[in-house]
């Protein structure tokens, strides 16, 4: 198993999802200034 490194975007995504596990990916994307597809790929 390879070791994964979390970047600042990953940490921001985790922070948002940990605050509200039911938050839609598009809201996370808007808060992070990235596309919904980028969030979907990282989650």
N, C-alpha and C positions, 0 to 999 in steps of 0.2 A: 504494500500500500504506500503510495507516494504522499509526502507531506505537503499540505496545502497552506499557502500563505494568504492571509486576509489583507487586502488593501483598504484604503480609507473609504472607498465606496461600499465595500462589503460590510465594514463596521457600521456605516451610516444606515445601510439596509437593515442590518440586525437590530440596531437601536430602535428604528421605527417599528419593525415587526414585533419586537419584544414589548413595546409600549401598547400595541394594539394588534393582536394576532389576526384579526379579521380585516385589516386594512387592505383595500384593493391594490393590486400591483401598479395600476396607473397612478394612484395617489402617491405611492412610494416613488415612482418614476418622476413625478412632478417635483416632489420634495428634494430629490437627488439630482434634478436637471439632466436626466437621461431618458432614453426611450423605454417604453413598456417592455419591449423585446429584451433589452439589456437586463432589466430586473428579472424577467422570467428566466433568462439564461443563467443568471447568478444564483437564483433561489433553487 
